[in-house]
Amino acid sequence: MTDTAEFLIIGGGLEGLAIAWSLAERGATDILVLERATLCSGMTGNSSGVVRCHYGAPSLAAMSWWSVPFFENAREILGDDLGFSQCGYVVGVGADNLEPLRANVVMQRALGIEVDFIGPGEMAELWPGLRTDDFAGMAYEPRGGRGEAYLTGMGFAAAARQRGVRIRQQAKVVKLLTDAGRVIGAQLADGTEVHAGTVVLAAGPWTPELAATAGVEVEVKAQRAQLILIDQGEPLGPVPVLSDLASLQYLCREPNGEVLAGNSDHAAPEYLDPDDFVNRADAHAVDKVIAKLGHRLPHMPDPRVTGSYVGAYDVTPDYNPIIGPAPVPGLFLATGFSGHGFKISPAVGRLVADLLLHGRTELPDVDPADFRYERFAEGKPLLSPHPYRGAGEMR
Ligand SMILES: Cc1cc2nc3c(=O)[nH]c(=O)nc-3n(C[C@H](O)[C@H](O)[C@H](O)COP(=O)(O)OP(=O)(O)OC[C@H]3O[C@@H](n4cnc5c(N)ncnc54)[C@H](O)[C@@H]3O)c2cc1C
């Protein structure tokens, strides 16, 4: 059996669904999404959902900023509430990272991003009890916050279906089909084929194995992320998301008042098999979080760890996504989101739709060439001009 589509999207995660909706919203009609399991059952389901514009690479900061009004107005745009909580976002740095903080904020302001330096007094109002004496500088984005990646993906899916996008679940692709040096579609595990004008590969950490079936090497690895939940002994009030670059951790308030603690120290990354990993943090990670959290929140009344889980960041060598044509005609890549993919997902959809339909984008301050596949082979990775010492390239 053979099916056809003008645009075949492989991967029903947040990015594939954002792309499907955006293509339909921009006027494309014949779109099919194939998902091997159920929608958003990949790494989207593990996302911390942080929304911030604090990036060193201007294109990435601009994509985040473009996405903020989308989250704010999701009900009007997609017809559904995506669970975005605009609690704000703060980044705090030690003395060794004050210069990069200043330079990044200057760049972000030039892009129009609403961000201000704040002092310990303002921070104490935003997050009572938070220790700030080792922060030499803090920057606050009042329009940042935290969303729900699963709800967002499902919101894109529902809106895409309303615009005529076909979505098939339990439809595992086993290989890309090629003809005369061009990708022409995909073969599914049940033997059926889909022939397509363009194949968009948005399969998160599973992208390399699928791309390899068309002879394309994609430099994406699955980096282990361990997340830990803590009950302070009393519910945490509405506080901003905190990137604590002095202790190299990030903290968010869970809807039930617990604290979600994630690691921002990427000096010694560990990799995993996205199909076979232990879905809980190890004792070493838990011990580190307890020490760091005890330092940052010294007055927790009766803290205890309530749970943990593990996800995989699909990381590229420069910790920035690959969005653009593959070196084989007919194949377009949207992968390697390296822990940034939630906050930029609305802009990713728009960027890919723009490039596929018009060959250029009108997203302000976004240079699509920044995300090109070829940059690694060219030795021109997308790096922040003002990186944070100790924080790796994820900023
Ligand atoms: C622990 C963690 C925390 C994060 N926190 C944040 C954050 O705070 N802020 C932020 O902006 N971003 C964050 N991210 C990143 C963001 O969540 C991801 O970039 C985004 O959800 C990835 O979406 P995706 O569609 O690219 O990948 P996925 O959600 O992994 O989707 C890929 C889909 O492809 C499907 N698939 C795979 N192989 C096949 C096949 N052969 N055939 C058909 N389908 C296939 C999979 O089943 C999966 O559903 C985080 C990520 C993780 C892991």
The ligand as an ORCA input file, in Angstrom:
! r2SCAN-3c Opt
* xyz 0 1
  C      14.424     16.783     30.647
  C      14.178     17.850     29.637
  C      13.913     19.145     30.053
  C      13.692     20.141     29.118
  N      13.400     21.391     29.537
  C      13.183     22.370     28.641
  C      12.859     23.679     29.065
  O      12.778     23.936     30.266
  N      12.624     24.619     28.128
  C      12.741     24.365     26.793
  O      12.584     25.273     25.986
  N      13.026     23.120     26.350
  C      13.236     22.126     27.241
  N      13.526     20.873     26.820
  C      13.594     20.624     25.389
  C      12.254     20.382     24.733
  O      11.351     19.784     25.611
  C      12.500     19.512     23.523
  O      13.432     20.175     22.675
  C      11.256     19.233     22.717
  O      10.191     18.787     23.503
  C      11.625     18.177     21.713
  O      10.564     17.964     20.843
  P      10.823     17.100     19.541
  O       9.529     17.053     18.822
  O      12.025     17.576     18.812
  O      11.262     15.650     20.103
  P      10.394     14.503     20.790
  O       9.401     15.021     21.735
  O      11.353     13.495     21.303
  O       9.572     13.931     19.575
  C      10.127     13.075     18.602
  C       9.045     12.100     18.244
  O       9.507     11.285     17.175
  C       8.943     10.000     17.370
  N       9.716      9.021     16.603
  C      10.968      8.599     16.876
  N      11.341      7.666     15.975
  C      10.300      7.518     15.129
  C      10.083      6.685     13.997
  N      11.001      5.791     13.594
  N       8.896      6.764     13.344
  C       7.942      7.663     13.763
  N       8.098      8.448     14.844
  C       9.274      8.394     15.509
  C       9.053      9.773     18.862
  O       8.198      8.767     19.329
  C       8.721     11.171     19.403
  O       7.360     11.308     19.739
  C      13.743     19.839     27.727
  C      13.999     18.539     27.306
  C      14.208     17.535     28.254
  C      14.486     16.149     27.787
*
